[in-house]
Amino acid sequence: MAIPRQRGFYLTARRLRVSLLIAALLVWPVPAAAQNNANAVDINSLAADAFPQMTLFFEAFNDQGQFLSGLTKSQVSILENETALPLDELQLMEPGVQIILAYNLNPTFANRTAGVSRFDAFQTVLLDWISANPPILNDDLSLASNTGLQTIRMRGSENWLQAVQTFQPDLARQQSSLLSLSEALDLATDPNPSTLMKRFILYITPLPQAGSLDALKNLSARASQLGVRVGVWLLAPANAPERSAELVTPLQTLAEQNGGQLFIFSGSESLPDLEQTVAPLRHVYQAQWTSKIAQSGSQDIRLQVEQGSQKLLSVPRSLTLDVQPPNPIFLAPPQTLELGWTNPSREIPAQIQPASTEIRALVEFGDGHPRKLSVTRLYADGILVAENKQEPFDRFIWPLSTYQQSGTVVLQLEAVDQLGLSKKSIQLPVTLNIAPKPDLAFNELLSREQWLITGICALALLVLTIVLRRRRHNPALNRVQKRRLERDPLTQPVPIRSEPPRKAVSHKVSSVGAPAMLRRLPDNADLTAAMHAVPVPGGEIPLSRREITFGRDARLAMVVIDLPGVSPLHARLYRVPDGDFFLADSGSVAGTWVNFAPVSARGTRLEHGDLVHIGRAGFRFELSQPGQQPQLQVMPYEEERL
């Protein structure tokens, strides 16, 4: 390999360069291009995928165009629609740079000054830069020439050194063209390993040909569109800007419009430090903050950097967001709850059991941006009954101890997120079936006077035992009673015949002293007629027993109703110790109704004048001593007007 000989050659070139600097009278360096990034803050990208956690990447430069690498969180703030917010995190990142060396060679590169060719001078500077800058480990290098791409995306300084050293073209046969620059721009369109990775092209070229100036302008515009920084090292006489301004100007524009510099090298000048150009491209800041945006639409995001008394403000970046309130949903809600009572005492009254039940919920974010919740609430009939201000937000304990009677309760959920956005769920009706409340006086009698009842029962048992013994020891009394039984026809055995089913309403219950009565109404009476109908003569059913059953089957029901729709055992009517009457359904098909409302198996309390329907059979419930009772009113239904 020729690498050791080339290294010695590069050392000789360095010594010659020092001596030539003294005699460099024709050095004409072109002024550096005005830095577009001087005193500026540039937002590279903005991400809202994890809203309200926001992320942006930015660069900050001082008045000399140098990258500000020592910023802290306190020096940076975010402006959301002109509202200042602090940062959560600030991190300096080093994603690296895609560097492309583009050689446009011709025979003039072989010209020598003090024994060093122009091409070798360029190569020496490039090799020194690679050896002296470890940051290039995060960069990748490509090399293009008049014949196309020589190396593509090479990583590691050792590989770079080898690639540059082994590039030894036949300069005498090289023909100037724009192919290397075009190939470099094509390569710059390929995706980088990181979206934050910037691109830099170092274009080493002689003066362009007059016929290629239009193509050069097009390539310059393309570089601007791609966001590729371009630096130009021009191999030309020192007075080229004066003698060949029409050829130098397009190259000047190529560099200045794309954030680079133009440097003219006649053979004796010291070439620029390439690292000063590349270093600002290696770093970028990552800033994270918690957004306070609470409405959909276009949002303006700006970044402000304060360094001493100087404030740098970026150009606004527009961001469109879809922000919707959280949507709470009932998860497997109950439709019916069965409630009972605990046994009461004088010290502890009867309590509803269970005393509470769990309600589960699910909170969705229709905008696709799940975020933290601040509070969730549960309402029952519009009253707040449970609230969560911390995890878990999806579970509620609904207290039930305040409910005393059966009925329907309407539940509703509400969720509020960290942005203050809130939404309520649909209304969910839940039926509460509550058993009758136990009688405290009866329970106290059983508990506190149990000794008295036990004594009375024991005394009665003793008296009965004495009477039976006396009868057993009195033969005369036994014979008299035996003769009486033999002469009484009611006590004689008779054959038992099966009783045919009764086909009409049976009134076997005695009406003497009945506290209430069911009066039969005419069949097929409409709503208004049923309220004012005259009872059917002879259709009274006295309610003197503690419990009376109704149905079509005489073997199951005490009162037989032989009508279509009446079940074998249809309903039961019972009286509680406090004197109230209750009507309960017994699992019928057609249902049992009070005032045209369905009756459950637990029963509904009857009031004087209530309309009762057992299947199609209609009755009016009347108390023997009604007192003052409310009158049943049926209001016509009117649709709610908006």
Stockholm file with secondary structure:
# STOCKHOLM 1.0

chainA/1-642         MAIPRQRGFYLTARRLRVSLLIAALLVWPVPAAAQNNANAVDINSLAADAFPQMTLFFEAFNDQGQFLSGLTKSQVSILENETALPLDELQLMEPGVQIILAYNLNPTFANRTAGVSRFDAFQTVLLDWISANPPILNDDLSLASNTGLQTIRMRGSENWLQAVQTFQPDLARQQSSLLSLSEALDLATDPNPSTLMKRFILYITPLPQAGSLDALKNLSARASQLGVRVGVWLLAPANAPERSAELVTPLQTLAEQNGGQLFIFSGSESLPDLEQTVAPLRHVYQAQWTSKIAQSGSQDIRLQVEQGSQKLLSVPRSLTLDVQPPNPIFLAPPQTLELGWTNPSREIPAQIQPASTEIRALVEFGDGHPRKLSVTRLYADGILVAENKQEPFDRFIWPLSTYQQSGTVVLQLEAVDQLGLSKKSIQLPVTLNIAPKPDLAFNELLSREQWLITGICALALLVLTIVLRRRRHNPALNRVQKRRLERDPLTQPVPIRSEPPRKAVSHKVSSVGAPAMLRRLPDNADLTAAMHAVPVPGGEIPLSRREITFGRDARLAMVVIDLPGVSPLHARLYRVPDGDFFLADSGSVAGTWVNFAPVSARGTRLEHGDLVHIGRAGFRFELSQPGQQPQLQVMPYEEERL
#=GR chainA/1-642 SS CCHHHHHHHHHHHHHHHHHHHHTCCSCCCCCCCCCTTTTEEEEEEEECTTTTEEEEEEEEECTTSCBCCCCCGGGEEEEETTEEEECSEEEEECCCEEEEEEECCCGGGGCEETTEEHHHHHHHHHHHHHHHCGGGGGCEEEEEETTEEEEEEECSHHHHHHHHHTCCCCGGGCCCCSHHHHHHHHHHTSCCSSTTCEEEEEEEEECCCGGGHHHHHHHHHHHHHHTCEEEEEEESCTTHHHHCHHHHHHHHHHHHTTTCCEEEECSSSCCCCHHHHHGGGSCEEEEEEECCCCSCEEEEEEEEEEETTEEEECCCEEEEECCCCCEEEEESCCSEEEEEECCCCSSSCCCEESSEEEEEEEEECTTSCCCCEEEEEEEETTEEEEEESSSCCSEEEEECTTCCSCEEEEEEEEEEETTSCEEECCCEEEEEEECCCCCHHHHHHHHHSHHHHHHHHHHHHHHHHHHHHHHHTCHHHHHHHHHHHHHCGGGSCCCCCCCCCCCSCCCCSCCTTCSEEEEECCTTCCHHHHHHCCCCTTCEEECCSSEEEEESCTTTCSEECCSTTCCSSCEEEEECTTSCEEEEECSCSSCEEETTEECCTTCEECCTTCEEEETTEEEEEEESSCCSCCCCCCCCCCCCCC
#=GC SS_cons         CCHHHHHHHHHHHHHHHHHHHHTCCSCCCCCCCCCTTTTEEEEEEEECTTTTEEEEEEEEECTTSCBCCCCCGGGEEEEETTEEEECSEEEEECCCEEEEEEECCCGGGGCEETTEEHHHHHHHHHHHHHHHCGGGGGCEEEEEETTEEEEEEECSHHHHHHHHHTCCCCGGGCCCCSHHHHHHHHHHTSCCSSTTCEEEEEEEEECCCGGGHHHHHHHHHHHHHHTCEEEEEEESCTTHHHHCHHHHHHHHHHHHTTTCCEEEECSSSCCCCHHHHHGGGSCEEEEEEECCCCSCEEEEEEEEEEETTEEEECCCEEEEECCCCCEEEEESCCSEEEEEECCCCSSSCCCEESSEEEEEEEEECTTSCCCCEEEEEEEETTEEEEEESSSCCSEEEEECTTCCSCEEEEEEEEEEETTSCEEECCCEEEEEEECCCCCHHHHHHHHHSHHHHHHHHHHHHHHHHHHHHHHHTCHHHHHHHHHHHHHCGGGSCCCCCCCCCCCSCCCCSCCTTCSEEEEECCTTCCHHHHHHCCCCTTCEEECCSSEEEEESCTTTCSEECCSTTCCSSCEEEEECTTSCEEEEECSCSSCEEETTEECCTTCEECCTTCEEEETTEEEEEEESSCCSCCCCCCCCCCCCCC
//
